Amino acid sequence: MTNEQYLYISYFAAAAGGVVLAILTAIILARPNRQATEGQILPKLGKFLRRVFPSWLILTVLLGFISVSYIDCAHENYAKVVADRDHLVDKTQEQVFLMSICLAVALMAYALVLMLFLWARARAQRYHKEMQNQ
């Protein structure tokens, strides 16, 4: 396999692997996410959060993927990048690492949004119960 073939295959395989990982994460967390965001209080916001969750994960993984540049001080042009197999391997590993980090950060950010949603829903439920008791 030539370096150029390796570049193409590893580039698209890394992107596909990251997207598949994001989709699997969204599928695994779909039921808990649905259970957390369902309810009579704030139904539109819950529906919005359920719909945006998979897209959020995929976009953050792709952001991590495209944030890696193959060009650096030692490799100023395409020919130099393709000529160095070790550099290609390092950049592919860097892409996989950054996609994983971005996925973790996206999950933590979504968890924070979900926590705020649950807090707001609990306050709204408490308010509605107080209004019914009066």
Wavefront OBJ file of the C-alpha trace (Angstrom):
o trace
v 0.000 0.000 0.000
v 1.419 3.359 -0.962
v 1.521 6.259 1.443
v -1.112 8.106 -0.558
v -3.452 5.120 -0.406
v -2.777 4.843 3.312
v -3.589 8.540 3.711
v -6.946 8.198 1.964
v -7.931 4.980 3.705
v -6.872 6.079 7.181
v -8.459 9.514 6.756
v -11.870 8.199 5.784
v -11.694 5.208 8.148
v -10.961 7.519 11.082
v -13.853 9.807 10.142
v -16.229 6.884 9.682
v -15.094 5.293 12.940
v -15.683 8.525 14.835
v -19.143 8.997 13.370
v -20.048 5.367 14.086
v -18.849 5.788 17.690
v -20.983 8.928 18.066
v -24.028 7.152 16.618
v -23.536 4.129 18.886
v -23.211 6.438 21.882
v -26.438 8.201 20.890
v -28.220 4.854 20.470
v -27.018 3.542 23.823
v -28.033 6.750 25.602
v -31.312 7.254 23.701
v -33.530 5.513 26.245
v -32.090 7.221 29.344
v -32.186 10.520 27.477
v -35.831 9.982 26.525
v -36.737 9.029 30.096
v -35.027 12.136 31.460
v -36.623 14.547 28.974
v -40.182 13.174 28.811
v -42.941 14.634 30.872
v -45.820 17.064 30.961
v -43.658 19.942 32.122
v -41.493 21.574 29.420
v -42.405 19.033 26.705
v -41.163 21.146 23.784
v -37.753 21.678 25.329
v -37.486 17.967 26.128
v -38.377 17.048 22.561
v -35.792 19.531 21.271
v -33.084 18.035 23.508
v -33.922 14.508 22.358
v -33.700 15.513 18.711
v -30.492 17.520 18.982
v -28.552 14.923 21.000
v -27.381 12.638 18.131
v -26.542 15.593 15.888
v -24.632 17.231 18.724
v -22.458 14.141 19.191
v -21.776 13.682 15.479
v -20.901 17.346 14.953
v -18.488 17.435 17.880
v -16.740 14.278 16.685
v -16.391 15.752 13.210
v -15.093 18.975 14.736
v -12.372 16.977 16.482
v -11.632 15.184 13.237
v -11.184 18.288 11.099
v -9.194 20.122 13.765
v -6.098 18.066 12.924
v -3.817 19.526 10.277
v -1.399 17.361 8.351
v 0.716 20.406 7.464
v 3.374 21.451 9.983
v 6.885 22.953 9.972
v 8.558 19.854 8.548
v 5.790 19.100 6.022
v 4.887 22.279 4.148
v 3.208 20.705 1.136
v 1.208 17.665 0.114
v 4.197 15.798 -1.372
v 6.149 16.032 1.891
v 3.130 14.943 3.927
v 2.543 11.881 1.755
v 6.224 10.939 1.730
v 6.402 10.496 5.523
v 4.429 7.400 6.629
v 5.245 7.933 10.316
v 3.759 11.414 10.090
v 0.592 9.998 8.521
v 0.258 7.409 11.285
v 0.823 10.058 13.975
v -1.800 12.362 12.472
v -4.334 9.541 12.205
v -3.749 8.686 15.860
v -4.083 12.363 16.746
v -7.410 12.515 14.901
v -8.741 9.469 16.746
v -7.575 10.921 20.067
v -9.148 14.331 19.414
v -12.406 12.755 18.250
v -12.546 10.776 21.501
v -11.810 13.860 23.586
v -14.431 15.891 21.716
v -16.995 13.130 22.224
v -16.271 13.080 25.961
v -16.528 16.872 26.179
v -19.780 16.817 24.181
v -21.235 14.252 26.580
v -20.213 16.328 29.591
v -21.660 19.499 28.059
v -24.897 17.701 27.231
v -24.992 16.308 30.763
v -24.750 19.861 32.085
v -27.595 20.996 29.799
v -29.639 17.975 30.840
v -28.975 18.729 34.508
v -30.213 22.305 34.016
v -33.282 20.987 32.175
v -34.083 18.554 35.007
v -33.595 21.302 37.567
v -35.931 23.637 35.665
v -38.503 20.876 35.278
v -38.373 20.090 39.004
v -38.890 23.775 39.840
v -41.794 23.992 37.403
v -43.391 20.860 38.871
v -43.004 22.242 42.378
v -44.605 25.519 41.270
v -47.544 23.706 39.638
v -48.121 21.598 42.777
v -48.083 24.712 44.950
v -50.576 26.403 42.645
v -52.881 23.363 42.787
v -52.718 23.246 46.582
v -53.842 26.878 46.923
l 1 2 3 4 5 6 7 8 9 10 11 12 13 14 15 16 17 18 19 20 21 22 23 24 25 26 27 28 29 30 31 32 33 34 35 36 37 38 39 40 41 42 43 44 45 46 47 48 49 50 51 52 53 54 55 56 57 58 59 60 61 62 63 64 65 66 67 68 69 70 71 72 73 74 75 76 77 78 79 80 81 82 83 84 85 86 87 88 89 90 91 92 93 94 95 96 97 98 99 100 101 102 103 104 105 106 107 108 109 110 111 112 113 114 115 116 117 118 119 120 121 122 123 124 125 126 127 128 129 130 131 132 133 134
